[in-house]
């Protein structure tokens, strides 16, 4: 079921390209899902999404909540934060990204009820991850939004090796003790598109699989995840795009049951997102996020 709500935003901007990068099927997640070239060329400094909701047959309610994305002048996502209501109180989750000179993320930091934690990455000369550490980070700043690293406690550290053939790329993961415990393999077709990703655990041989399908323009149209391949249970995402390659719809299914419908509405003169509409299919509960922009 598709739905339409009248929303307005008048922001002039130049340049036609995609704002959202859906190659990894992670739009509106806590990862970076923006095309940095688009952000850089159009001098976008900040995107703020203001949240409201609508229950079935009810009027729209303003929630006084926001999703905010902050970018540097290179177009890289530096920080995002999401506000939410918890036990009748407003709280915020922060995500901070630190890059190396090759624009690879070396630190991704966020917070939970216990404080801050981070994933930290090392890379080889080919840009492949060789080490990842999970750390609890002490904040000696004045508040959550002014994080300053004090003492860092390394909790888990893993290392990686890589193998490559004409049609596959594999990453072998070693635990804290240097023991191999997982192999993640990506399969490519003759055109270089990813067709399947397979994760296999060394000890119990448990296997999970992700498959991909593409439309005529080479954009991902379906992604299906089998968390435990032996059980055949799956989660599926289906995507639609406009004639310019902008993502317009994203539908989520669990074992064939339609769960969520997302609709992205653009300003046709700027190709900026005006709003994101997220509909719970069963209850017809709708979250509406209207976006506004600030520039360097």
MIDOSE-1310 file (N, C-alpha, C; in nm, 2 decimals, decimal comma, always signed):
residues 296
xxxx	+0,09/-0,12/+0,00/+0,00/+0,00/+0,00/+0,09/+0,12/+0,00; +0,06/+0,21/-0,09/+0,14/+0,34/-0,10/+0,05/+0,45/-0,05; +0,11/+0,55/+0,01/+0,03/+0,66/+0,07/+0,10/+0,79/+0,03; +0,03/+0,90/+0,03/+0,08/+1,03/-0,01/+0,03/+1,13/+0,08
xxxx	+0,12/+1,22/+0,13/+0,09/+1,33/+0,22/+0,14/+1,46/+0,16; +0,07/+1,57/+0,16/+0,12/+1,69/+0,11/+0,23/+1,75/+0,21; +0,35/+1,77/+0,16/+0,46/+1,82/+0,24/+0,53/+1,93/+0,16; +0,58/+2,03/+0,23/+0,65/+2,14/+0,15/+0,79/+2,16/+0,20
xxxx	+0,87/+2,21/+0,11/+1,01/+2,25/+0,14/+1,06/+2,32/+0,01; +1,11/+2,45/+0,03/+1,16/+2,52/-0,08/+1,30/+2,56/-0,05; +1,39/+2,48/-0,11/+1,54/+2,51/-0,09/+1,60/+2,51/-0,22; +1,66/+2,61/-0,27/+1,73/+2,61/-0,40/+1,87/+2,54/-0,39
xxxx	+1,90/+2,47/-0,49/+2,03/+2,40/-0,50/+2,06/+2,36/-0,64; +2,19/+2,34/-0,67/+2,23/+2,31/-0,81/+2,29/+2,17/-0,81; +2,28/+2,11/-0,93/+2,34/+1,98/-0,95/+2,24/+1,87/-0,94; +2,24/+1,78/-1,04/+2,15/+1,67/-1,04/+2,23/+1,54/-1,02
xxxx	+2,20/+1,47/-0,91/+2,26/+1,34/-0,89/+2,18/+1,28/-0,77; +2,22/+1,15/-0,73/+2,15/+1,09/-0,62/+2,21/+1,14/-0,49; +2,12/+1,17/-0,40/+2,16/+1,20/-0,26/+2,18/+1,08/-0,18; +2,09/+0,98/-0,20/+2,10/+0,85/-0,12/+2,18/+0,75/-0,20
xxxx	+2,27/+0,68/-0,12/+2,35/+0,57/-0,18/+2,29/+0,44/-0,13; +2,22/+0,37/-0,21/+2,16/+0,24/-0,17/+2,23/+0,12/-0,21; +2,36/+0,13/-0,25/+2,43/+0,01/-0,30/+2,45/-0,09/-0,19; +2,45/-0,05/-0,06/+2,46/-0,14/+0,05/+2,33/-0,17/+0,12
xxxx	+2,22/-0,11/+0,06/+2,08/-0,13/+0,11/+2,07/-0,09/+0,26; +2,14/+0,02/+0,30/+2,14/+0,06/+0,44/+2,09/+0,20/+0,46; +2,00/+0,25/+0,36/+1,96/+0,39/+0,38/+1,88/+0,40/+0,51; +1,90/+0,52/+0,57/+1,83/+0,56/+0,69/+1,87/+0,46/+0,81
xxxx	+1,99/+0,41/+0,80/+2,05/+0,33/+0,91/+2,15/+0,42/+0,99; +2,23/+0,36/+1,08/+2,33/+0,43/+1,15/+2,46/+0,44/+1,07; +2,46/+0,38/+0,95/+2,58/+0,39/+0,87/+2,57/+0,51/+0,77; +2,68/+0,54/+0,70/+2,67/+0,65/+0,61/+2,60/+0,61/+0,48
xxxx	+2,49/+0,67/+0,45/+2,42/+0,62/+0,33/+2,39/+0,74/+0,23; +2,48/+0,84/+0,24/+2,47/+0,95/+0,14/+2,59/+0,95/+0,05; +2,57/+1,00/-0,08/+2,67/+1,01/-0,17/+2,75/+1,14/-0,13; +2,88/+1,12/-0,10/+2,96/+1,23/-0,05/+2,98/+1,33/-0,16
xxxx	+2,99/+1,29/-0,29/+3,01/+1,39/-0,39/+2,89/+1,48/-0,41; +2,77/+1,43/-0,39/+2,65/+1,51/-0,40/+2,65/+1,61/-0,28; +2,69/+1,57/-0,16/+2,69/+1,65/-0,04/+2,79/+1,76/-0,06; +2,91/+1,72/-0,11/+3,02/+1,82/-0,13/+2,99/+1,92/-0,24
xxxx	+2,95/+1,88/-0,35/+2,92/+1,97/-0,46/+2,81/+2,07/-0,43; +2,72/+2,03/-0,35/+2,61/+2,12/-0,31/+2,62/+2,19/-0,18; +2,75/+2,17/-0,12/+2,78/+2,25/+0,00/+2,69/+2,23/+0,12; +2,64/+2,10/+0,13/+2,54/+2,07/+0,24/+2,62/+2,05/+0,37
xxxx	+2,58/+2,13/+0,47/+2,65/+2,12/+0,60/+2,57/+2,03/+0,70; +2,43/+2,04/+0,69/+2,35/+1,98/+0,79/+2,21/+1,95/+0,73; +2,16/+1,83/+0,76/+2,03/+1,79/+0,72/+1,96/+1,75/+0,85; +1,84/+1,81/+0,87/+1,76/+1,79/+0,99/+1,63/+1,73/+0,95
xxxx	+1,59/+1,62/+1,01/+1,46/+1,56/+0,99/+1,37/+1,58/+1,11; +1,26/+1,64/+1,09/+1,17/+1,67/+1,20/+1,06/+1,56/+1,20; +1,03/+1,50/+1,31/+0,95/+1,38/+1,31/+0,81/+1,41/+1,37; +0,71/+1,36/+1,30/+0,57/+1,36/+1,35/+0,51/+1,22/+1,32
xxxx	+0,40/+1,19/+1,37/+0,34/+1,05/+1,36/+0,19/+1,07/+1,33; +0,14/+0,96/+1,27/-0,01/+0,95/+1,25/-0,06/+0,81/+1,27; -0,15/+0,80/+1,37/-0,21/+0,67/+1,40/-0,33/+0,65/+1,30; -0,37/+0,53/+1,28/-0,48/+0,51/+1,19/-0,61/+0,59/+1,23
xxxx	-0,66/+0,66/+1,13/-0,78/+0,74/+1,14/-0,76/+0,86/+1,24; -0,64/+0,89/+1,28/-0,61/+1,00/+1,37/-0,54/+1,12/+1,30; -0,53/+1,23/+1,36/-0,46/+1,35/+1,30/-0,31/+1,33/+1,32; -0,23/+1,41/+1,25/-0,09/+1,40/+1,26/-0,05/+1,47/+1,40
xxxx	+0,05/+1,40/+1,47/+0,10/+1,45/+1,59/+0,24/+1,49/+1,58; +0,28/+1,61/+1,63/+0,42/+1,65/+1,63/+0,48/+1,59/+1,75; +0,60/+1,53/+1,73/+0,67/+1,45/+1,83/+0,78/+1,53/+1,90; +0,82/+1,64/+1,85/+0,94/+1,72/+1,91/+1,06/+1,63/+1,91
xxxx	+1,08/+1,55/+1,80/+1,20/+1,47/+1,79/+1,26/+1,49/+1,65; +1,39/+1,47/+1,64/+1,46/+1,50/+1,52/+1,57/+1,39/+1,49; +1,59/+1,37/+1,36/+1,71/+1,30/+1,31/+1,80/+1,40/+1,24; +1,92/+1,41/+1,28/+2,01/+1,51/+1,23/+2,14/+1,45/+1,18
xxxx	+2,19/+1,50/+1,06/+2,31/+1,46/+1,00/+2,40/+1,58/+0,97; +2,53/+1,57/+1,02/+2,63/+1,67/+1,00/+2,74/+1,63/+0,91; +2,78/+1,71/+0,82/+2,88/+1,68/+0,72/+3,00/+1,77/+0,72; +3,12/+1,72/+0,69/+3,23/+1,81/+0,67/+3,24/+1,87/+0,53
xxxx	+3,33/+1,95/+0,50/+3,34/+2,02/+0,37/+3,38/+1,93/+0,25; +3,42/+1,80/+0,29/+3,45/+1,70/+0,19/+3,33/+1,62/+0,16; +3,22/+1,65/+0,22/+3,09/+1,57/+0,20/+3,08/+1,45/+0,28; +3,17/+1,43/+0,37/+3,17/+1,31/+0,46/+3,08/+1,33/+0,58
xxxx	+3,00/+1,22/+0,61/+2,92/+1,23/+0,73/+3,01/+1,22/+0,85; +3,00/+1,33/+0,93/+3,08/+1,34/+1,05/+3,00/+1,29/+1,18; +2,88/+1,33/+1,18/+2,80/+1,29/+1,30/+2,65/+1,28/+1,26; +2,58/+1,19/+1,33/+2,44/+1,19/+1,32/+2,38/+1,17/+1,46
xxxx	+2,27/+1,22/+1,49/+2,21/+1,19/+1,62/+2,06/+1,18/+1,60; +2,00/+1,10/+1,68/+1,85/+1,07/+1,68/+1,80/+1,09/+1,81; +1,69/+1,17/+1,83/+1,63/+1,18/+1,95/+1,51/+1,09/+1,96; +1,47/+1,05/+2,08/+1,36/+0,95/+2,10/+1,31/+0,97/+2,24
xxxx	+1,19/+0,92/+2,26/+1,12/+0,92/+2,39/+1,14/+0,79/+2,46; +1,19/+0,79/+2,58/+1,21/+0,67/+2,66/+1,16/+0,70/+2,81; +1,06/+0,62/+2,85/+1,00/+0,63/+2,98/+0,96/+0,78/+3,01; +0,89/+0,83/+2,91/+0,83/+0,97/+2,91/+0,94/+1,07/+2,92
xxxx	+1,06/+1,04/+2,88/+1,17/+1,14/+2,88/+1,24/+1,14/+2,74; +1,29/+1,25/+2,70/+1,35/+1,26/+2,57/+1,50/+1,23/+2,59; +1,55/+1,15/+2,50/+1,70/+1,11/+2,50/+1,75/+1,12/+2,36; +1,88/+1,10/+2,34/+1,94/+1,12/+2,21/+2,05/+1,01/+2,20
xxxx	+2,06/+0,95/+2,08/+2,17/+0,86/+2,04/+2,26/+0,93/+1,94; +2,39/+0,93/+1,97/+2,48/+1,00/+1,89/+2,57/+0,90/+1,81; +2,60/+0,94/+1,69/+2,70/+0,86/+1,61/+2,80/+0,95/+1,55; +2,93/+0,92/+1,58/+3,04/+1,00/+1,54/+3,13/+0,92/+1,45
xxxx	+3,18/+0,98/+1,34/+3,26/+0,91/+1,24/+3,39/+0,98/+1,22; +3,50/+0,91/+1,23/+3,64/+0,96/+1,21/+3,70/+0,89/+1,09; +3,76/+0,96/+1,00/+3,82/+0,91/+0,88/+3,97/+0,92/+0,87; +4,03/+0,83/+0,79/+4,17/+0,85/+0,76/+4,19/+0,93/+0,63
xxxx	+4,31/+0,94/+0,59/+4,34/+1,02/+0,47/+4,28/+0,96/+0,34; +4,25/+0,83/+0,34/+4,19/+0,76/+0,23/+4,03/+0,76/+0,24; +3,98/+0,84/+0,33/+3,83/+0,85/+0,35/+3,77/+0,72/+0,40; +3,85/+0,64/+0,46/+3,80/+0,52/+0,53/+3,77/+0,55/+0,67
xxxx	+3,66/+0,49/+0,73/+3,62/+0,51/+0,86/+3,72/+0,44/+0,96; +3,79/+0,51/+1,05/+3,88/+0,45/+1,14/+3,81/+0,43/+1,28; +3,71/+0,52/+1,31/+3,64/+0,51/+1,43/+3,49/+0,54/+1,41; +3,40/+0,46/+1,45/+3,26/+0,48/+1,46/+3,22/+0,47/+1,60
xxxx	+3,18/+0,59/+1,66/+3,15/+0,59/+1,80/+3,00/+0,62/+1,83; +2,94/+0,56/+1,92/+2,80/+0,59/+1,96/+2,78/+0,57/+2,11; +2,66/+0,59/+2,16/+2,64/+0,58/+2,30/+2,52/+0,49/+2,33; +2,52/+0,44/+2,46/+2,40/+0,36/+2,51/+2,38/+0,41/+2,65
xxxx	+2,30/+0,33/+2,73/+2,27/+0,37/+2,86/+2,39/+0,37/+2,96; +2,50/+0,30/+2,91/+2,62/+0,29/+3,00/+2,73/+0,39/+2,96; +2,71/+0,46/+2,86/+2,81/+0,56/+2,81/+2,84/+0,54/+2,67; +2,97/+0,56/+2,63/+3,01/+0,56/+2,49/+3,09/+0,43/+2,46
xxxx	+3,07/+0,38/+2,33/+3,15/+0,27/+2,28/+3,19/+0,30/+2,14; +3,29/+0,23/+2,09/+3,33/+0,26/+1,95/+3,38/+0,13/+1,88; +3,37/+0,13/+1,75/+3,44/+0,03/+1,67/+3,55/+0,10/+1,60; +3,67/+0,04/+1,60/+3,79/+0,11/+1,55/+3,86/+0,01/+1,45
xxxx	+3,90/+0,07/+1,34/+3,95/-0,01/+1,22/+4,09/+0,02/+1,18; +4,16/-0,08/+1,14/+4,29/-0,06/+1,07/+4,28/-0,12/+0,93; +4,35/-0,06/+0,83/+4,34/-0,11/+0,70/+4,48/-0,14/+0,64; +4,48/-0,22/+0,53/+4,61/-0,24/+0,46/+4,62/-0,15/+0,35
xxxx	+4,72/-0,16/+0,27/+4,74/-0,06/+0,16/+4,63/-0,07/+0,05; +4,56/-0,18/+0,04/+4,45/-0,20/-0,05/+4,32/-0,15/+0,00; +4,32/-0,09/+0,12/+4,19/-0,04/+0,18/+4,11/-0,14/+0,24; +4,16/-0,26/+0,27/+4,08/-0,37/+0,33/+4,11/-0,37/+0,48
xxxx	+4,00/-0,40/+0,56/+4,02/-0,40/+0,71/+4,11/-0,52/+0,75; +4,20/-0,49/+0,83/+4,29/-0,59/+0,89/+4,27/-0,61/+1,04; +4,21/-0,51/+1,10/+4,19/-0,52/+1,25/+4,07/-0,44/+1,29; +3,99/-0,49/+1,38/+3,88/-0,42/+1,43/+3,87/-0,44/+1,59
xxxx	+3,86/-0,33/+1,66/+3,85/-0,34/+1,80/+3,72/-0,27/+1,85; +3,66/-0,34/+1,95/+3,54/-0,28/+2,01/+3,58/-0,23/+2,15; +3,55/-0,10/+2,17/+3,60/-0,04/+2,30/+3,49/+0,04/+2,37; +3,50/+0,04/+2,50/+3,42/+0,14/+2,58/+3,51/+0,26/+2,60
xxxx	+3,45/+0,38/+2,57/+3,52/+0,50/+2,57/+3,47/+0,60/+2,68; +3,57/+0,65/+2,75/+3,53/+0,75/+2,86/+3,52/+0,89/+2,79; +3,41/+0,96/+2,83/+3,39/+1,09/+2,78/+3,43/+1,19/+2,89; +3,53/+1,27/+2,86/+3,57/+1,37/+2,95/+3,52/+1,51/+2,91
xxxx	+3,43/+1,51/+2,81/+3,37/+1,63/+2,76/+3,26/+1,68/+2,86; +3,20/+1,79/+2,83/+3,10/+1,85/+2,91/+2,96/+1,78/+2,90; +2,94/+1,72/+2,78/+2,81/+1,65/+2,76/+2,83/+1,55/+2,64; +2,72/+1,48/+2,61/+2,72/+1,38/+2,50/+2,76/+1,44/+2,37
xxxx	+2,72/+1,56/+2,34/+2,74/+1,63/+2,21/+2,88/+1,69/+2,20; +2,95/+1,69/+2,31/+3,09/+1,75/+2,32/+3,18/+1,64/+2,36; +3,19/+1,53/+2,29/+3,27/+1,41/+2,33/+3,42/+1,44/+2,32; +3,49/+1,41/+2,43/+3,63/+1,41/+2,43/+3,68/+1,28/+2,49
xxxx	+3,77/+1,22/+2,42/+3,81/+1,08/+2,46/+3,91/+1,09/+2,58; +3,87/+1,02/+2,68/+3,96/+1,00/+2,80/+4,02/+0,86/+2,79; +4,00/+0,78/+2,89/+4,05/+0,65/+2,89/+3,97/+0,56/+2,80; +4,04/+0,47/+2,72/+3,97/+0,38/+2,63/+4,00/+0,24/+2,67
xxxx	+3,89/+0,16/+2,69/+3,91/+0,02/+2,73/+3,88/-0,07/+2,61; +3,98/-0,15/+2,57/+3,96/-0,24/+2,46/+3,89/-0,37/+2,51; +3,77/-0,40/+2,46/+3,70/-0,51/+2,51/+3,72/-0,63/+2,42; +3,71/-0,62/+2,29/+3,73/-0,73/+2,19/+3,81/-0,68/+2,08
xxxx	+3,90/-0,76/+2,03/+3,98/-0,72/+1,91/+3,99/-0,84/+1,82; +3,96/-0,82/+1,69/+3,96/-0,92/+1,59/+4,05/-0,88/+1,48; +4,11/-0,98/+1,41/+4,19/-0,95/+1,29/+4,14/-1,02/+1,17; +4,18/-0,98/+1,05/+4,12/-1,03/+0,93/+4,23/-1,06/+0,83
xxxx	+4,21/-1,16/+0,75/+4,29/-1,18/+0,63/+4,19/-1,19/+0,51; +4,25/-1,18/+0,39/+4,16/-1,17/+0,27/+4,21/-1,26/+0,16; +4,12/-1,31/+0,08/+4,15/-1,40/-0,03/+4,06/-1,35/-0,15; +4,11/-1,36/-0,27/+4,04/-1,32/-0,39/+4,06/-1,41/-0,51
xxxx	+3,95/-1,44/-0,58/+3,95/-1,51/-0,70/+3,89/-1,42/-0,81; +3,87/-1,47/-0,93/+3,80/-1,40/-1,04/+3,66/-1,36/-1,00; +3,59/-1,45/-0,92/+3,45/-1,43/-0,90/+3,41/-1,42/-0,75; +3,51/-1,43/-0,66/+3,48/-1,42/-0,52/+3,58/-1,34/-0,44
xxxx	+3,54/-1,28/-0,33/+3,63/-1,22/-0,24/+3,59/-1,27/-0,10; +3,69/-1,32/-0,02/+3,66/-1,38/+0,11/+3,74/-1,31/+0,22; +3,67/-1,29/+0,33/+3,74/-1,23/+0,45/+3,73/-1,33/+0,56; +3,85/-1,37/+0,61/+3,86/-1,46/+0,72/+3,88/-1,39/+0,85
xxxx	+3,79/-1,42/+0,95/+3,80/-1,34/+1,08/+3,86/-1,43/+1,19; +3,95/-1,37/+1,26/+4,02/-1,44/+1,37/+3,98/-1,37/+1,51; +3,96/-1,45/+1,61/+3,91/-1,40/+1,74/+4,03/-1,34/+1,81; +4,01/-1,30/+1,94/+4,11/-1,23/+2,02/+4,23/-1,32/+2,04
xxxx	+4,21/-1,45/+2,03/+4,33/-1,54/+2,05/+4,39/-1,58/+1,92; +4,35/-1,52/+1,81/+4,41/-1,55/+1,68/+4,36/-1,67/+1,61; +4,24/-1,72/+1,66/+4,19/-1,84/+1,60/+4,08/-1,81/+1,50; +4,09/-1,87/+1,39/+3,99/-1,85/+1,28/+3,85/-1,90/+1,32
xxxx	+3,75/-1,82/+1,31/+3,62/-1,86/+1,35/+3,51/-1,83/+1,24; +3,54/-1,75/+1,14/+3,43/-1,71/+1,05/+3,49/-1,68/+0,91; +3,42/-1,72/+0,80/+3,46/-1,68/+0,67/+3,34/-1,62/+0,60; +3,36/-1,49/+0,55/+3,26/-1,42/+0,48/+3,30/-1,41/+0,34
xxxx	+3,22/-1,46/+0,25/+3,25/-1,46/+0,10/+3,15/-1,39/+0,02; +3,20/-1,30/-0,07/+3,12/-1,23/-0,16/+3,13/-1,29/-0,30; +3,02/-1,31/-0,37/+3,02/-1,37/-0,50/+2,98/-1,27/-0,60; +3,05/-1,26/-0,72/+3,02/-1,16/-0,82/+2,98/-1,23/-0,95
xxxx	+2,90/-1,17/-1,03/+2,87/-1,22/-1,16/+2,97/-1,17/-1,26; +2,95/-1,20/-1,39/+3,05/-1,16/-1,49/+3,06/-1,01/-1,51; +2,95/-0,93/-1,48/+2,95/-0,79/-1,49/+3,00/-0,72/-1,36; +3,04/-0,80/-1,26/+3,10/-0,74/-1,14/+2,99/-0,71/-1,03
xxxx	+2,87/-0,74/-1,05/+2,76/-0,72/-0,95/+2,77/-0,83/-0,85; +2,74/-0,79/-0,72/+2,73/-0,88/-0,61/+2,60/-0,96/-0,63; +2,61/-1,09/-0,63/+2,49/-1,18/-0,64/+2,46/-1,24/-0,51; +2,56/-1,27/-0,43/+2,54/-1,34/-0,30/+2,65/-1,31/-0,20
xxxx	+2,62/-1,31/-0,08/+2,71/-1,30/+0,03/+2,69/-1,41/+0,13; +2,79/-1,48/+0,17/+2,78/-1,60/+0,25/+2,87/-1,59/+0,37; +2,81/-1,61/+0,49/+2,89/-1,61/+0,62/+2,88/-1,75/+0,68; +2,99/-1,81/+0,70/+3,00/-1,94/+0,76/+3,09/-1,95/+0,88
xxxx	+3,03/-2,00/+0,99/+3,11/-2,02/+1,11/+3,19/-2,15/+1,11; +3,31/-2,14/+1,15/+3,40/-2,25/+1,14/+3,36/-2,37/+1,23; +3,32/-2,34/+1,36/+3,30/-2,44/+1,46/+3,18/-2,52/+1,43; +3,06/-2,46/+1,42/+2,93/-2,53/+1,40/+2,88/-2,54/+1,26
xxxx	+2,96/-2,47/+1,17/+2,92/-2,47/+1,02/+2,79/-2,40/+1,00; +2,74/-2,32/+1,09/+2,62/-2,25/+1,07/+2,64/-2,15/+0,96; +2,55/-2,13/+0,87/+2,57/-2,05/+0,75/+2,45/-1,95/+0,73; +2,48/-1,83/+0,70/+2,38/-1,73/+0,67/+2,41/-1,68/+0,53
xxxx	+2,31/-1,64/+0,45/+2,33/-1,60/+0,31/+2,24/-1,48/+0,28; +2,30/-1,39/+0,20/+2,23/-1,27/+0,15/+2,23/-1,28/+0,00; +2,12/-1,27/-0,07/+2,11/-1,26/-0,22/+2,07/-1,13/-0,26; +2,11/-1,09/-0,39/+2,08/-0,96/-0,44/+2,02/-0,98/-0,59
xxxx	+1,92/-0,89/-0,62/+1,88/-0,88/-0,76/+1,88/-0,74/-0,80; +1,89/-0,71/-0,93/+1,91/-0,57/-0,98/+1,80/-0,54/-1,09; +1,78/-0,41/-1,11/+1,69/-0,37/-1,21/+1,77/-0,35/-1,34; +1,70/-0,30/-1,45/+1,77/-0,28/-1,58/+1,88/-0,18/-1,57
xxxx	+1,89/-0,09/-1,48/+1,99/+0,01/-1,47/+2,10/-0,03/-1,37; +2,10/-0,16/-1,32/+2,20/-0,20/-1,23/+2,18/-0,16/-1,09; +2,07/-0,11/-1,05/+2,04/-0,07/-0,91/+1,97/-0,19/-0,84; +2,01/-0,20/-0,71/+1,95/-0,31/-0,63/+1,80/-0,30/-0,62
xxxx	+1,74/-0,41/-0,67/+1,59/-0,41/-0,66/+1,54/-0,50/-0,55; +1,62/-0,61/-0,51/+1,58/-0,69/-0,40/+1,70/-0,74/-0,32; +1,69/-0,75/-0,19/+1,79/-0,81/-0,10/+1,72/-0,90/-0,01; +1,76/-1,03/-0,01/+1,70/-1,13/+0,08/+1,80/-1,18/+0,17
xxxx	+1,77/-1,18/+0,30/+1,86/-1,23/+0,41/+1,81/-1,36/+0,47; +1,89/-1,46/+0,47/+1,86/-1,59/+0,54/+1,95/-1,60/+0,66; +1,91/-1,56/+0,78/+2,00/-1,56/+0,89/+2,05/-1,69/+0,93; +1,97/-1,79/+0,92/+2,01/-1,93/+0,93/+1,96/-2,01/+0,81
xxxx	+2,05/-2,04/+0,72/+2,01/-2,09/+0,59/+1,94/-2,22/+0,60; +1,97/-2,30/+0,70/+1,91/-2,43/+0,71/+1,76/-2,42/+0,75; +1,72/-2,31/+0,81/+1,58/-2,30/+0,85/+1,50/-2,23/+0,74; +1,56/-2,16/+0,64/+1,49/-2,10/+0,53/+1,41/-1,98/+0,57
xxxx	+1,42/-1,94/+0,69/+1,35/-1,81/+0,73/+1,42/-1,70/+0,67; +1,35/-1,59/+0,63/+1,42/-1,48/+0,56/+1,36/-1,35/+0,58; +1,44/-1,24/+0,56/+1,40/-1,11/+0,56/+1,43/-1,05/+0,43; +1,33/-0,98/+0,37/+1,35/-0,93/+0,23/+1,32/-0,78/+0,22
xxxx	+1,40/-0,71/+0,14/+1,38/-0,57/+0,11/+1,36/-0,56/-0,04; +1,26/-0,48/-0,08/+1,24/-0,45/-0,23/+1,25/-0,30/-0,25; +1,31/-0,26/-0,36/+1,34/-0,12/-0,38/+1,29/-0,08/-0,52; +1,24/+0,05/-0,53/+1,20/+0,11/-0,65/+1,27/+0,24/-0,67
xxxx	+1,29/+0,29/-0,79/+1,36/+0,41/-0,82/+1,29/+0,49/-0,92; +1,32/+0,62/-0,93/+1,26/+0,70/-1,04/+1,35/+0,69/-1,16; +1,32/+0,77/-1,26/+1,39/+0,76/-1,39/+1,53/+0,81/-1,38; +1,57/+0,89/-1,27/+1,70/+0,94/-1,25/+1,78/+0,85/-1,15
xxxx	+1,73/+0,74/-1,11/+1,80/+0,65/-1,02/+1,78/+0,69/-0,87; +1,69/+0,78/-0,84/+1,67/+0,81/-0,70/+1,58/+0,71/-0,63; +1,62/+0,66/-0,52/+1,53/+0,56/-0,45/+1,40/+0,63/-0,41; +1,29/+0,56/-0,44/+1,16/+0,62/-0,41/+1,08/+0,53/-0,31
xxxx	+1,09/+0,40/-0,32/+1,02/+0,31/-0,23/+1,11/+0,20/-0,17; +1,09/+0,16/-0,05/+1,16/+0,05/+0,01/+1,06/-0,03/+0,10; +1,04/-0,15/+0,06/+0,94/-0,24/+0,13/+1,02/-0,35/+0,20; +0,97/-0,38/+0,32/+1,03/-0,49/+0,40/+0,94/-0,60/+0,43
xxxx	+0,99/-0,72/+0,42/+0,91/-0,84/+0,44/+0,98/-0,94/+0,53; +0,90/-1,01/+0,61/+0,96/-1,12/+0,69/+0,88/-1,25/+0,65; +0,95/-1,35/+0,60/+0,89/-1,47/+0,55/+0,77/-1,45/+0,46; +0,79/-1,35/+0,37/+0,68/-1,32/+0,27/+0,58/-1,22/+0,32
xxxx	+0,57/-1,19/+0,45/+0,47/-1,10/+0,50/+0,52/-0,96/+0,50; +0,44/-0,87/+0,44/+0,47/-0,73/+0,42/+0,47/-0,66/+0,56; +0,58/-0,61/+0,60/+0,59/-0,55/+0,74/+0,59/-0,39/+0,73; +0,67/-0,34/+0,65/+0,70/-0,19/+0,65/+0,71/-0,14/+0,50
xxxx	+0,65/-0,02/+0,48/+0,66/+0,05/+0,36/+0,72/+0,18/+0,38; +0,83/+0,21/+0,31/+0,90/+0,34/+0,32/+0,88/+0,41/+0,18; +0,85/+0,54/+0,19/+0,83/+0,62/+0,07/+0,92/+0,75/+0,08; +1,00/+0,78/-0,01/+1,09/+0,89/-0,01/+1,04/+0,99/-0,11
xxxx	+1,01/+1,11/-0,07/+0,95/+1,22/-0,15/+1,06/+1,33/-0,18; +1,08/+1,36/-0,30/+1,18/+1,46/-0,34/+1,12/+1,59/-0,39; +1,20/+1,69/-0,37/+1,18/+1,82/-0,44/+1,23/+1,80/-0,59; +1,14/+1,79/-0,68/+1,18/+1,76/-0,82/+1,27/+1,86/-0,88
xxxx	+1,28/+1,98/-0,83/+1,37/+2,08/-0,89/+1,51/+2,08/-0,83; +1,52/+2,01/-0,72/+1,65/+2,01/-0,65/+1,71/+1,87/-0,63; +1,62/+1,77/-0,63/+1,65/+1,63/-0,60/+1,69/+1,61/-0,45; +1,66/+1,71/-0,37/+1,67/+1,69/-0,23/+1,55/+1,62/-0,17
xxxx	+1,57/+1,55/-0,06/+1,45/+1,48/+0,00/+1,37/+1,58/+0,07; +1,24/+1,58/+0,05/+1,15/+1,66/+0,13/+1,10/+1,58/+0,25; +1,08/+1,45/+0,23/+1,02/+1,38/+0,35/+1,04/+1,23/+0,33; +1,04/+1,16/+0,44/+1,04/+1,01/+0,44/+0,92/+0,97/+0,52
xxxx	+0,84/+0,88/+0,46/+0,72/+0,83/+0,52/+0,74/+0,68/+0,55; +0,72/+0,64/+0,67/+0,74/+0,50/+0,71/+0,61/+0,45/+0,76; +0,55/+0,35/+0,70/+0,42/+0,29/+0,73/+0,43/+0,15/+0,79; +0,38/+0,13/+0,91/+0,36/-0,01/+0,96/+0,24/-0,07/+0,89
xxxx	+0,25/-0,17/+0,81/+0,15/-0,22/+0,73/+0,03/-0,27/+0,82; +0,06/-0,34/+0,92/-0,04/-0,41/+1,00/-0,13/-0,31/+1,08; -0,07/-0,20/+1,13/-0,15/-0,11/+1,21/-0,18/+0,02/+1,14; -0,12/+0,04/+1,02/-0,13/+0,17/+0,95/-0,07/+0,29/+1,02
xxxx	+0,02/+0,26/+1,12/+0,08/+0,37/+1,19/+0,19/+0,43/+1,10; +0,20/+0,56/+1,09/+0,29/+0,63/+0,99/+0,38/+0,72/+1,07; +0,51/+0,71/+1,04/+0,60/+0,81/+1,09/+0,64/+0,90/+0,97; +0,64/+1,03/+0,99/+0,66/+1,13/+0,89/+0,78/+1,21/+0,93
xxxx	+0,89/+1,21/+0,84/+1,01/+1,29/+0,87/+1,02/+1,39/+0,76; +1,01/+1,52/+0,80/+1,03/+1,63/+0,70/+1,17/+1,69/+0,72; +1,24/+1,71/+0,61/+1,38/+1,75/+0,61/+1,40/+1,89/+0,57; +1,50/+1,96/+0,64/+1,54/+2,09/+0,61/+1,70/+2,09/+0,60
xxxx	+1,75/+2,19/+0,53/+1,90/+2,18/+0,50/+1,97/+2,31/+0,54; +2,09/+2,30/+0,58/+2,18/+2,41/+0,60/+2,31/+2,39/+0,52; +2,37/+2,51/+0,48/+2,48/+2,50/+0,38/+2,61/+2,57/+0,44; +2,72/+2,52/+0,38/+2,85/+2,59/+0,41/+2,86/+2,72/+0,35
